[in-house]
């Protein structure tokens, strides 16, 4: 990442140095995940759509610990793999919106709340900003080479209400709390970086 672009990493000290943690990342460009993997202070294991595991990319993604997910079904293997990352004290990366979009955390899926409540792992909001601002000249689908991309880590927080409940209502309430925190972090990161 540092060879192709100019990442500016802010607040990386907010990521707990040990123990399970979930990085909840906005997703406006396909380079956002690799950008976070390349700049995070700890190794990150992302839930990645199964369509990305093709050709030589498949063994590479598996070797660096990424978790394949079939987004068309409730993928039990992916759920088990993600929970294993957290049980082993690792870092799980999630795009809470489920797919690339505006990157504004406007429509969260319940997966993030489930993993956070089930594991008890804190969530660290992450805003990746600038990846969609200036397309490259040679490869327009990528950000312009040597352009600045900001990766802004927020304060960790707990998603659950402390009751330990995992009912549909509890997960819906947790999703609302998470959305408020992620949206607030994104707004703060945009103000701080001027983006």
N, C-alpha and C positions, 0 to 999 in steps of 0.2 A: 504493500500500500504506500509506503513511504517513498518507494522508487518511482511510482507512477503519478502520485498526487502529493499534495502538501497537507496531510491531516493535522488538525489542531485539536489535541485531546485536552478536554477540560473536566476537572473533577474526578479523575480516575481514582483518586484516593478514597472516594466514597464507596467503592466496591469493597465489601468485606474481604480481608486478606485470606480468610479460610472459612470453611463450612459451606453449606449449600446456599446458593443465591440464584435468583432468576433475573436476567436482564430483559426488560421489556422495551423493545426497540420500534420506533416508527419506521415505516417502509414505503418510501416513495420511488426508489430506484433499485435495480437488482444488485448494485454494487454495495448497498448499505450493509448487508450481512457480512460479506468479505471485509469491508472496511472495519466493522466492529471486531471481527475475529483478528484482524491484523493490528489493532490498536488497543485491545482490552488488556488490562493488567494481569488477567488470569485466562487460561484456555477456556474457550466457549464451545459448548455443544449445542448446535441449533437443530430444531425440528425443520427439516428441509423436504419439500415436495418430492415424491418418488420420481417424477419426470426429470429431475436434475441428475439422478443417478444413472447416467448413460455413458457408454464408451469408457475411455480412460478416466473420466471424472468419477465414476462409480468407486473403483478401489481407492482413489485419492480421498474422497469424502469419507469413506468408511475408515480409512487409516487415521484420519485426524479427528475421529470420534463424532461425526455428524449423525443425526438420527433421521432415518428415512420415514416419511409419513405419507399415507394414502389419504388425501384430503376428501375423497369421495365417500368414505365410510368412517365409522368409529374404529380407528386402527389400534387394536389392542397391543400389537407389537411396539408401535411408536409410543403409546402411553406407558407401557412397561419400561421401555428404553429410557424415556425422559425421567421417569420416577427413579430409575436406577442411578442416573447421573446425579440426581439430588441426594439420594440415599448415601452415595459414596462421597458426598461433600463437594461435588463439582458445580460448575456454572452452566445453567441451561439458558440458552438464548431463544426468545420467542418474539415473533411478530404478532402482537395481539389482534390485529385486524385480519389475520389469516392469509392475506395476500397483499400484493403491491397495490397502492392506491395513492391518495393525496398525502399520506403520511401524517395525518392530523389526529389520529386516535379517535375518529368520529364514530366508528362502529366496531366495538370490540366483540370478539367471540368469547365463549365461556371457558375455553381451554386454559387460559392464563390463571383465572380464578381457581379452577379445579386443581392445577398443579401447585399453586401457592397455598391453598387451604389444606390440601391433602398432605403436602410435605412440611408445611410450616416454614418454608424458606422465605426470607425477605425478598421483596421485589426492588430492583434498582431501575428507575426509568432512564432511558437513553434516547437522546435526540441526535439523529444524524442529519445535518443540515448542509446544503450546498451541492449535493450530488446531482440535483436536477437543474441547477442554474445555468450552466454553460456546457453545451454538448461539444464533444471533441470534433476536430476538423477531419481527421483521418477515419475515426470510428465514431459517428454521431450518436450511437447508442451508449457510449461511455462518456463520463464527465471529461472535460478537456484536460489533457495531460498537464501536470503541475498546477492544476487549480486547487484552491483551498477547500477542504471539506472539514466541517467541524463535527466532532463527536463529543457530546456533552452528557456527562453522567450526573444523575440527580441523587438525592438522599434516599437511602433504603427505607422501606416501610413494610408493615405487615398488612396482608390483604384481609385476613379473617377478623372476626369481631371478638375473638378470645374465647368463644364458647366451644370451639371444636366441631360445631355442626357442619355437615356436608350435604344438607338438603338442597333441593333446587332453589328454594327461597334464599337460603344462606349464600349460595353461589351467585345468584342474581344480585343480592345486596353487595357482595364482595366485588362483583364486576362493576357496579356503579361507583363504589369507593375507588377502585383501581382507575377507572376512566377519569374521574375527577383529578386524581393525583398525576396521571400521565399527561392530561391536557394542561394542567397547571405548569408542569415541568417544561413541556414543549413551549408554552408561551414565555416562560422565564428564559429558556435557552435562546429563543428568537430575539428577545429584547437584549440579552447580554451580548449576543454575537452580531446583532444588527441584521439578522436574516429573517 
